[in-house]
Amino acid sequence: YKPVKKGGVVLSIPISSCFRDDEPPRWYEHLENDEANEDEHDITDYERYSPSGWASRLAASVLDLELNNSEGEVQNENDLKKGREMWQSMLPDEDILRASLPVHWGEEIVGSTKCTALELAIDSAYFARATAVFTLTDELKQVLEDNKNEKEEIATADLERKCHDALDIVQTRACRVERATEDGAQWGPPLRILAPIFDFINHASSRITGQGSANAEFSVENEQMCDMHEAKLVVRALRDIDEGEEVLIDYGDSARPAWRCLTSYGFVPDYDLDADTNDEEPIENVAELWMNGLRFDVDPNSVPYDLVEVAAAQTMLDYSVDEEEFAKEEEEIENGMLTPLVARTIADRATEAAVNLVIETEEGDSEEDVWDKAEFVQAASLANRLRWSQHEVLMKFAKNLRELCNPEPEEED
């Protein structure tokens, strides 16, 4: 790749070439009349903002690629169709992509992550996905029955799998753009799109600096009030990009912390906990820490106040604590302050939790040949990566707390 200067264009894609959630196929929107107005779409406000609503409409567009085998009426339509078919042929293997998303995982793999936040997210995503699949399957079955020439029965299970595969693509590759003019005037609800080629750009954080950070960003340009005919999705360099350097963008809040990125996109980012960060930006990754039956999200550089209060109470009840040391800090501990003794209590618990994350989990009732299946290996590998990510956060958190308790003396010249 050629080098790109800061602010230069890396990639530009017309919005008209993208799959748009406000332009679903006619069969999905019940528009049987070919003479219906092209802008006529039966999309309610709830559907527009509901994850299952916009995701279902984009998934219908992906499914429509398989349904619509006829040539376009004009050359531009033929070129667009061929381009989309080429893009579709470059997508990841369906089985591996499915295995990468926790919404498809079995209880054994989910439990092996030892992450409560992930389990809750999967439960929520499962019901949203079930609604979307039900709607898509019903519509797809109807259009196939209307178009089929043979009388063979269409297997519902096969249709459901097709719908799941299409939704997997949407979940991991769609992006959100704002409907706004160049001066920032918002003229409509956010638009969700699938932009071929753009969707192959990988994620990196914009909250860190230096090597491995995001070096590009995207936005919609040439957008007019209530008019996106000339609009383009443009990727521009955030800094100078060298020849051969990979282009990386920040996927946003859906990619942090690690468990949310895994739920959304099917991968666990690599985190450099020692990397320089942008001070004004929120934390990059967290790990969950349980103490006295309560769950806390911790990051390497801060301690939740509620955790300090719980740890202070635990310290007061801990009979193994040195009495003389406790007497020196007793008043502060009673006031729920982060004293060296309380910090050590938290650090010890964090270390214990970190070690527990890397202890091998029971294999349960899995069949012996399950590790021969690429899909199981993919899911298990991602579960392990998430545990290791949480382990690193907790160990760094504990290390920083101990340094706070026992700062190293400055070396004399």
Solvent accessible surface area in square Angstrom, and as a share of the most:
residue,aa,sasa,rsa
1,Y,209,0.79
2,K,172,0.73
3,P,86,0.54
4,V,32,0.18
5,K,152,0.64
6,K,148,0.63
7,G,39,0.37
8,G,23,0.22
9,V,74,0.42
10,V,44,0.25
11,L,45,0.22
12,S,51,0.33
13,I,18,0.09
14,P,57,0.36
15,I,0,0.00
16,S,73,0.47
17,S,33,0.21
18,C,3,0.02
19,F,6,0.02
20,R,34,0.12
21,D,0,0.00
22,D,19,0.10
23,E,91,0.41
24,P,10,0.06
25,P,16,0.10
26,R,84,0.31
27,W,43,0.15
28,Y,24,0.09
29,E,12,0.05
30,H,119,0.53
31,L,27,0.13
32,E,161,0.72
33,N,92,0.47
34,D,121,0.63
35,E,158,0.71
36,A,17,0.13
37,N,98,0.50
38,E,141,0.63
39,D,124,0.64
40,E,87,0.39
41,H,56,0.25
42,D,97,0.50
43,I,24,0.12
44,T,71,0.41
45,D,108,0.56
46,Y,168,0.64
47,E,64,0.29
48,R,44,0.16
49,Y,120,0.46
50,S,11,0.07
51,P,90,0.56
52,S,23,0.15
53,G,12,0.12
54,W,42,0.15
55,A,18,0.14
56,S,3,0.02
57,R,5,0.02
58,L,0,0.00
59,A,0,0.00
60,A,0,0.00
61,S,13,0.08
62,V,4,0.02
63,L,7,0.04
64,D,35,0.18
65,L,18,0.09
66,E,86,0.39
67,L,52,0.26
68,N,67,0.34
69,N,120,0.61
70,S,74,0.48
71,E,117,0.52
72,G,22,0.22
73,E,165,0.74
74,V,81,0.47
75,Q,111,0.49
76,N,119,0.61
77,E,85,0.38
78,N,24,0.13
79,D,74,0.39
80,L,62,0.31
81,K,32,0.13
82,K,116,0.49
83,G,37,0.36
84,R,44,0.16
85,E,68,0.30
86,M,131,0.59
87,W,3,0.01
88,Q,49,0.22
89,S,90,0.58
90,M,102,0.45
91,L,26,0.13
92,P,59,0.37
93,D,86,0.45
94,E,96,0.43
95,D,56,0.29
96,I,56,0.28
97,L,19,0.09
98,R,69,0.25
99,A,10,0.08
100,S,8,0.05
101,L,0,0.00
102,P,0,0.00
103,V,18,0.10
104,H,42,0.19
105,W,25,0.09
106,G,46,0.44
107,E,161,0.72
108,E,67,0.30
109,I,15,0.07
110,V,18,0.10
111,G,41,0.39
112,S,17,0.11
113,T,0,0.00
114,K,59,0.25
115,C,3,0.02
116,T,43,0.25
117,A,9,0.07
118,L,0,0.00
119,E,68,0.30
120,L,117,0.58
121,A,23,0.18
122,I,17,0.08
123,D,80,0.42
124,S,78,0.50
125,A,33,0.26
126,Y,123,0.47
127,F,141,0.59
128,A,43,0.33
129,R,21,0.08
130,A,48,0.38
131,T,77,0.45
132,A,4,0.03
133,V,10,0.06
134,F,155,0.64
135,T,50,0.29
136,L,0,0.00
137,T,10,0.06
138,D,88,0.45
139,E,26,0.12
140,L,3,0.01
141,K,67,0.29
142,Q,98,0.44
143,V,21,0.12
144,L,45,0.22
145,E,74,0.33
146,D,98,0.51
147,N,97,0.50
148,K,79,0.34
149,N,152,0.78
150,E,109,0.49
151,K,196,0.83
152,E,108,0.49
153,E,163,0.73
154,I,33,0.17
155,A,51,0.39
156,T,59,0.34
157,A,72,0.56
158,D,88,0.46
159,L,4,0.02
160,E,69,0.31
161,R,78,0.29
162,K,86,0.37
163,C,0,0.00
164,H,38,0.17
165,D,15,0.08
166,A,3,0.02
167,L,6,0.03
168,D,1,0.01
169,I,17,0.09
170,V,1,0.00
171,Q,56,0.25
172,T,20,0.12
173,R,32,0.12
174,A,18,0.14
175,C,21,0.13
176,R,129,0.47
177,V,7,0.04
178,E,73,0.33
179,R,16,0.06
180,A,22,0.17
181,T,25,0.15
182,E,145,0.65
183,D,125,0.65
184,G,54,0.52
185,A,40,0.31
186,Q,104,0.46
187,W,53,0.19
188,G,18,0.17
189,P,35,0.22
190,P,10,0.06
191,L,0,0.00
192,R,25,0.09
193,I,0,0.00
194,L,0,0.00
195,A,1,0.01
196,P,17,0.11
197,I,87,0.44
198,F,9,0.04
199,D,17,0.09
200,F,71,0.30
201,I,22,0.11
202,N,82,0.42
203,H,27,0.12
204,A,10,0.08
205,S,10,0.07
206,S,48,0.31
207,R,27,0.10
208,I,28,0.14
209,T,66,0.38
210,G,46,0.45
211,Q,177,0.79
212,G,42,0.41
213,S,5,0.03
214,A,8,0.06
215,N,1,0.00
216,A,1,0.01
217,E,96,0.43
218,F,58,0.24
219,S,57,0.37
220,V,27,0.16
221,E,46,0.20
222,N,70,0.36
223,E,5,0.02
224,Q,100,0.45
225,M,105,0.47
226,C,94,0.56
227,D,52,0.27
228,M,10,0.05
229,H,153,0.68
230,E,126,0.57
231,A,2,0.02
232,K,77,0.33
233,L,1,0.01
234,V,7,0.04
235,V,1,0.00
236,R,86,0.31
237,A,5,0.04
238,L,59,0.29
239,R,80,0.29
240,D,73,0.38
241,I,5,0.03
242,D,96,0.50
243,E,130,0.58
244,G,55,0.53
245,E,44,0.20
246,E,91,0.41
247,V,32,0.19
248,L,27,0.13
249,I,6,0.03
250,D,28,0.14
251,Y,57,0.22
252,G,26,0.25
253,D,100,0.52
254,S,41,0.26
255,A,1,0.01
256,R,14,0.05
257,P,18,0.11
258,A,0,0.00
259,W,35,0.12
260,R,93,0.34
261,C,0,0.00
262,L,0,0.00
263,T,18,0.11
264,S,25,0.16
265,Y,36,0.14
266,G,7,0.07
267,F,64,0.27
268,V,7,0.04
269,P,16,0.10
270,D,126,0.65
271,Y,42,0.16
272,D,90,0.46
273,L,51,0.25
274,D,108,0.56
275,A,23,0.18
276,D,106,0.55
277,T,81,0.47
278,N,38,0.20
279,D,139,0.72
280,E,142,0.64
281,E,69,0.31
282,P,83,0.52
283,I,88,0.45
284,E,32,0.14
285,N,5,0.03
286,V,15,0.09
287,A,0,0.00
288,E,21,0.09
289,L,1,0.00
290,W,98,0.35
291,M,8,0.04
292,N,91,0.47
293,G,62,0.60
294,L,93,0.47
295,R,81,0.30
296,F,20,0.08
297,D,68,0.35
298,V,1,0.00
299,D,8,0.04
300,P,12,0.08
301,N,124,0.64
302,S,57,0.37
303,V,39,0.23
304,P,40,0.25
305,Y,138,0.52
306,D,86,0.44
307,L,0,0.00
308,V,8,0.05
309,E,77,0.34
310,V,25,0.14
311,A,0,0.00
312,A,2,0.02
313,A,49,0.38
314,Q,61,0.27
315,T,1,0.01
316,M,84,0.37
317,L,123,0.61
318,D,53,0.27
319,Y,210,0.80
320,S,100,0.65
321,V,25,0.14
322,D,82,0.43
323,E,148,0.66
324,E,122,0.55
325,E,48,0.22
326,F,41,0.17
327,A,66,0.51
328,K,159,0.67
329,E,18,0.08
330,E,69,0.31
331,E,126,0.57
332,E,75,0.33
333,I,1,0.01
334,E,100,0.45
335,N,95,0.49
336,G,8,0.08
337,M,97,0.43
338,L,64,0.32
339,T,5,0.03
340,P,60,0.37
341,L,12,0.06
342,V,0,0.00
343,A,1,0.01
344,R,68,0.25
345,T,27,0.16
346,I,0,0.00
347,A,0,0.00
348,D,80,0.42
349,R,66,0.24
350,A,0,0.00
351,T,36,0.21
352,E,110,0.49
353,A,14,0.11
354,A,0,0.00
355,V,72,0.41
356,N,74,0.38
357,L,13,0.07
358,V,63,0.36
359,I,93,0.47
360,E,149,0.67
361,T,43,0.25
362,E,157,0.71
363,E,90,0.40
364,G,60,0.57
365,D,147,0.76
366,S,33,0.21
367,E,118,0.53
368,E,177,0.79
369,D,74,0.38
370,V,21,0.12
371,W,120,0.42
372,D,123,0.64
373,K,107,0.45
374,A,61,0.48
375,E,68,0.31
376,F,32,0.13
377,V,62,0.36
378,Q,54,0.24
379,A,7,0.05
380,A,7,0.06
381,S,50,0.32
382,L,12,0.06
383,A,1,0.00
384,N,70,0.36
385,R,102,0.37
386,L,0,0.00
387,R,21,0.08
388,W,132,0.46
389,S,9,0.06
390,Q,7,0.03
391,H,24,0.11
392,E,65,0.29
393,V,1,0.00
394,L,1,0.01
395,M,76,0.34
396,K,45,0.19
397,F,2,0.01
398,A,1,0.01
399,K,105,0.45
400,N,40,0.21
401,L,6,0.03
402,R,87,0.32
403,E,76,0.34
404,L,109,0.54
405,C,15,0.09
406,N,93,0.48
407,P,99,0.63
408,E,148,0.66
409,P,122,0.77
410,E,164,0.73
411,E,167,0.75
412,E,169,0.76
413,D,194,1.01
